[in-house]
Amino acid sequence: MPRIVLDTDLAMGAPGSDIDDGFALALAHADPDISLELVTTVNGNTDVESATILTSELCRRLGVTAPVVKGAAAPLTRPGSRPLSPAAVALADQVPPPAPGYAAAEIAQLVMDNPGEITLVPIGPLTNIAAALSLEPRIAANVAEIVIMGGAFFHARSSRAMPGEFNVWVDPEAARAVLRCGAPQRWVGLDVTLQVRLTRDDAAQMSGTSTGFSPFAGAATAAWIDHVAAQHPGSEIDRDSCPMHDPLAVAVLTRPDLVGFRPAAVEVATGEDITRGVMITDLLTSADAPAPNCLVAQTVDAPGFRQHFLDLITGL
């Protein structure tokens, strides 16, 4: 049974914010073959204070008992702060405070106290993971593995403003540190996550259950599809469905059959220039190719993931 740390920039609950990070937390909780030991928060989709409040509220709703520890408020080389989201302001006095400590330190402590047993599952920017490796480089040799939602390896993003996948683009220096650390790591990127989607029919199915969480999940899904459709009026696929990026990284922990991985030597462009966050992927086909530093997801069983997801979420 994987014992995991879920590191998240969760914003589910804030209007107009993505829902897949919240569904990743719900899936980790719902899967009987996963032991969720620690939840840490990071700046990304929203500020870290809001992420911490919204994560605590979702844990309360789900009945998650793992501690929630606040993490990095800004990328490694870009200090700064962001204001609380209105949704977090409304909940600030209604949720318990986070557990004491700092995410990077708690991650390092948990891994070193349980060598070979803890899997890190970062589904936001990799700032906390890189900071933990800086505090204790031996994490790389003592973690079971790192399963990351991030990157794009087999295609380029069609965005000049954000050429890299969001989690990597926000903190490419952190992504580079993780790629270079030597830990076993699997990257679940946009190449596969854009293929796993929830539809309006799926939202209706979740809404139609009589359990505690599933109707909330269905309403959130329908609202997010409406938001995505309004943002991309010319996209036929975004009109009636939304991708489930982060839950796929959780699903592969117990359903490795859902995703096909291949070894690669990957580097990431850093700094502030036009290629920030772009993944440079060497698929090791030449005689002088560098040694692989990770596995990258290349294929996915989208119907299989959808069924796995709905089977577990509709039971919550």
C-alpha positions, -999 to 999 in steps of 0.1 A, spaced: 0 0 0 16 33 -10 21 57 19 19 91 3 25 128 8 1 149 -14 17 183 -21 -9 206 -36 -18 241 -47 -55 232 -42 -80 259 -51 -112 239 -53 -140 259 -36 -129 293 -50 -152 303 -79 -134 301 -113 -107 279 -99 -97 245 -112 -112 215 -95 -88 187 -104 -65 192 -74 -94 188 -50 -104 156 -69 -69 143 -65 -72 147 -27 -106 130 -28 -93 102 -49 -63 96 -26 -87 95 3 -112 72 -14 -87 46 -27 -85 19 0 -51 9 -13 -35 43 -5 -25 56 29 -26 94 29 -1 104 56 5 141 50 -10 169 29 12 199 22 3 231 4 22 254 -20 17 286 -40 5 279 -75 -32 279 -86 -38 302 -57 -17 318 -29 -5 293 -3 -26 308 25 -58 302 4 -46 268 -6 -41 259 30 -75 271 40 -93 255 11 -74 222 16 -84 222 53 -120 228 44 -120 200 18 -103 176 43 -131 184 67 -157 177 41 -141 144 32 -132 133 67 -94 133 59 -74 130 91 -39 135 77 -23 167 89 -23 197 66 10 217 67 15 250 49 44 253 25 62 277 2 45 311 -5 65 318 -37 88 300 -62 124 294 -52 139 324 -70 109 347 -72 100 359 -36 67 376 -32 32 373 -17 -3 372 -31 -36 382 -14 -61 357 0 -88 346 -24 -124 357 -15 -134 321 -9 -105 316 16 -114 349 34 -150 336 39 -137 303 53 -107 316 73 -125 316 107 -143 283 101 -115 258 95 -88 246 119 -54 261 116 -28 240 98 -6 216 117 26 233 130 58 232 110 69 239 75 61 217 46 96 211 33 109 202 68 79 179 75 84 161 41 121 156 48 114 143 83 87 119 72 109 104 44 140 101 66 120 85 94 105 59 70 133 51 44 120 35 13 83 38 23 71 73 15 59 83 -20 58 120 -28 29 131 -50 33 168 -60 4 180 -81 14 217 -80 47 236 -85 76 216 -71 89 243 -47 83 223 -15 99 192 -29 130 211 -41 132 229 -7 130 195 11 158 182 -11 179 212 -2 173 207 35 181 170 33 196 157 0 194 121 13 157 122 6 165 113 -30 179 79 -19 153 73 8 120 82 -9 101 53 -25 94 74 -55 81 108 -66 51 108 -89 46 143 -104 17 159 -123 36 182 -145 53 188 -178 47 182 -215 71 159 -232 59 150 -266 43 182 -278 48 219 -274 22 241 -257 5 267 -280 10 296 -256 37 323 -260 27 337 -226 31 303 -208 53 280 -230 57 254 -203 31 234 -184 17 254 -155 33 236 -126 67 236 -142 64 271 -156 56 286 -121 88 273 -106 111 258 -133 141 260 -110 124 237 -85 115 213 -114 151 213 -125 163 205 -89 139 176 -87 149 162 -121 185 164 -111 182 149 -76 185 112 -86 153 100 -70 131 76 -88 104 97 -104 75 94 -128 61 124 -146 24 125 -156 22 153 -181 -2 170 -204 5 145 -231 -18 121 -212 -38 142 -187 -55 162 -214 -70 129 -226 -87 120 -193 -119 141 -189 -151 144 -170 -183 152 -190 -216 169 -181 -231 134 -179 -204 124 -153 -213 155 -133 -249 145 -134 -240 110 -122 -221 123 -93 -248 148 -84 -274 120 -85 -259 101 -56 -270 104 -20 -236 103 -4 -220 133 13 -192 144 -11 -203 131 -46 -232 157 -51 -208 185 -42 -183 170 -66 -209 169 -94 -220 205 -88 -183 216 -88 -177 197 -121 -207 212 -139 -196 247 -127 -160 242 -139 -171 229 -173 -193 260 -176 -163 282 -167 -139 264 -192 -165 266 -219 -169 303 -214 -131 308 -215 -127 287 -247 -159 294 -267 -143 281 -299 -132 247 -285 -156 218 -291 -140 195 -265 -141 222 -238 -178 228 -243 -189 197 -225 -160 183 -206 -129 192 -185 -95 175 -180 -86 157 -148 -48 164 -147 -40 158 -110 -62 128 -102 -44 108 -129 -11 112 -109 -29 97 -79 -46 69 -99 -13 55 -112 -2 47 -77 -26 17 -75 -35 14 -111 -2 13 -130 -21 -4 -159 -38 29 -167 -6 47 -180 23 37 -201 57 52 -192 90 53 -210 124 63 -197 138 97 -208 165 122 -200 146 154 -193 159 189 -187 138 221 -182 144 256 -194 146 281 -165 149 318 -161 126 345 -175 130 341 -212 105 329 -237 112 292 -232 107 292 -194 93 259 -182 97 240 -215 108 204 -211 136 192 -233 130 154 -236 157 130 -249 141 96 -256 175 79 -255 175 67 -291 211 77 -300 243 59 -289 256 89 -270 223 97 -253 224 108 -216 212 84 -189 175 86 -181 166 106 -151 128 98 -150 99 80 -166 75 101 -186 39 91 -193 32 85 -230 -1 65 -232 -32 64 -211 -64 43 -208 -88 72 -206 -120 51 -202 -103 29 -176 -93 60 -156 -128 75 -159 -144 43 -145 -118 40 -117 -124 77 -107 -162 75 -108 -164 42 -89 -144 57 -60 -157 93 -60 -194 83 -62 -189 63 -30 -178 93 -10 
